[in-house]
Amino acid sequence: MSSKISGIDTRTSPVGAGRAVERARDAATGAKPDSESPSGVHITGTARQLADLEQVLKEMPAVDEAKVAAISSALEAGTYQIQPERIADQLLHIEQALAPLGQKSNQ
């Protein structure tokens, strides 16, 4: 079935007449999909670990209610002690961890 609206042809047709569609990158380089997987998709161990980690993080609560309650109680009781050295150490650690990301964006 064909219909034209404002000169746009919206006909659909089968792709490749029963042949698998190659990815643009594979078609350009002449690379063939992995023979190990019939779909041509290969997931690395690292990708699996990241997917598993993502699932674990999704299942964790966003806020540790027990920790919040303990800090709130300590603040109310006046027993919460701020540790400036620990705060500074953690800020430096975060800065060092993020430094390589800043270098990549400057390139």
C-alpha positions in Angstrom: 0.0 0.0 0.0 1.3 3.4 -0.9 0.3 6.9 0.3 1.9 10.2 -0.4 1.4 13.2 1.8 3.2 16.4 0.8 5.5 14.4 -1.5 6.6 11.9 1.2 6.4 8.3 0.1 5.5 6.2 3.2 5.6 2.7 1.5 7.2 -0.1 3.4 9.0 -3.0 1.9 10.8 -6.0 3.3 14.5 -5.6 4.0 16.9 -7.9 2.3 14.2 -10.4 1.2 14.8 -12.8 4.1 18.5 -11.9 4.5 19.9 -10.6 7.8 20.5 -6.9 7.9 24.2 -6.0 8.3 25.2 -3.2 10.7 26.4 0.0 9.0 29.9 -0.4 10.5 30.1 -4.1 9.4 28.9 -3.3 5.9 31.4 -0.5 5.6 34.4 -2.5 6.8 33.3 -5.8 5.3 33.4 -7.4 8.7 31.1 -10.3 9.3 29.3 -11.0 12.6 30.7 -13.4 15.1 30.1 -17.0 14.0 29.6 -18.0 17.6 26.3 -16.2 17.9 23.5 -16.6 15.4 22.4 -13.0 15.9 25.9 -11.6 15.5 25.7 -10.1 19.0 28.6 -10.9 21.4 28.5 -9.6 25.0 31.8 -9.5 26.8 32.3 -10.6 30.4 32.8 -7.0 31.4 29.5 -6.0 29.9 27.8 -8.8 31.8 29.4 -7.7 35.1 28.3 -4.1 34.4 24.8 -5.2 33.7 24.7 -7.3 36.9 26.1 -4.3 38.9 23.5 -2.0 37.4 20.8 -4.4 38.4 22.1 -4.6 42.0 22.3 -0.8 42.2 18.7 -0.5 40.9 17.5 -2.8 43.7 19.3 -0.8 46.5 17.5 2.0 48.2 18.6 5.5 47.2 19.0 6.5 50.8 20.3 4.5 53.8 17.5 5.2 56.2 19.3 3.6 59.1 22.4 5.8 58.6 20.2 9.0 58.3 18.4 8.1 61.5 21.7 7.5 63.4 23.1 10.8 62.2 19.9 12.7 63.0 19.9 11.3 66.5 23.6 12.2 67.0 22.9 15.7 65.8 19.9 16.1 68.1 21.9 14.7 71.0 24.9 17.0 70.2 27.2 14.0 69.9 27.9 14.1 66.2 31.5 14.9 65.6 32.6 16.4 62.3 35.9 15.0 61.1 37.5 17.7 58.8 40.5 15.5 57.9 38.2 12.7 56.7 36.1 15.1 54.7 39.3 16.6 53.1 40.7 13.1 52.3 37.4 12.0 50.6 37.2 15.2 48.6 40.8 14.7 47.4 40.0 11.0 46.6 37.0 12.1 44.5 39.1 14.7 42.7 41.8 12.2 41.8 39.2 9.7 40.6 37.6 12.3 38.4 40.8 13.9 37.1 41.2 11.5 34.1 37.7 12.3 32.9 38.6 16.0 32.9 41.7 15.3 30.8 39.7 13.4 28.2 37.3 16.4 27.7 40.2 18.8 27.2 41.7 16.8 24.3 
